[in-house]
Amino acid sequence: MDDKGGSSRVREWTRVAKFTFFSVSAGLIEIGAFAILNEWLRLPYWLSYLVALVLSVLWNFTLNRRFTFKSATNVPLAMLKVALYYALFTPLSTALEHWLTSGLGWNEYLATGINMALNFITEFLYQRFFVFGKSIDTLEKTRE
């Protein structure tokens, strides 16, 4: 194995670790924001969920663009691509969760855990190869 291949592999695993860390932090933001909006401010469930989801996606996108993928790509275009991902993933995952819990009688937390894992894996791959694929590590080159 040459140095280039080895360092490339390390770089990719570092990206996975950073993405994981930022995803966990985004999940904490989503839970915290939802609790504040739903429990303290008594907003309707759907509005609390939507605002909390948007906040967590913005947090996750911002940190991953800058620190995980180090991308100097067109930010509005990249955000639109992420919005399209969620426009597709959210209804599909909602339908899957409904089918698993209501149709098959699975535990709600198990179904939610499956959806969270699917979201984590598919969002990483989507951002890595589609949103930021051609612009990875370009942020540092623009600073030189």
C-alpha positions, 0 to 999 in steps of 0.5 A: 500500500502506498502513502497516497492510498493509505492517507486517502483511506484515513481521510475517508474514515476521518470524514465518517467520524466527523459526519457521525459527530456532527450528526449526533450534535444535530440530533441533540439540537433537534431534541432540544429544540423540539422539547422547548417548542413542544413542551415550553412554548406549547406549539403544535406538534407538527410545527415543533417537529418541523422547526426542530428538524430544519434547525438540525439540518442547517446545523448539520449541513453547515458543519459538514460542509465546512469541516467534514467535506471542506467544500467551497461549493455554491452554498445555496445550490448545495442547500437545495440538494440537501432540501431535495434529499429531505423532500424525498426521505421524509415522506418515505421514512414516515411511510416506512415507520407507519408500515412497520408499526401499524402494519407489522406491529413493530415497536415504535422505537425500533422503527424510529431507530431503523429510520435514523440509521437509514437517514444517517447512512443515506445522507452521508452517501448523498452528501459525500458523492452528490452534494459535495462529491466534486468539491471535496477539500476545495475550501482549503485550496481557495485559501492558499 
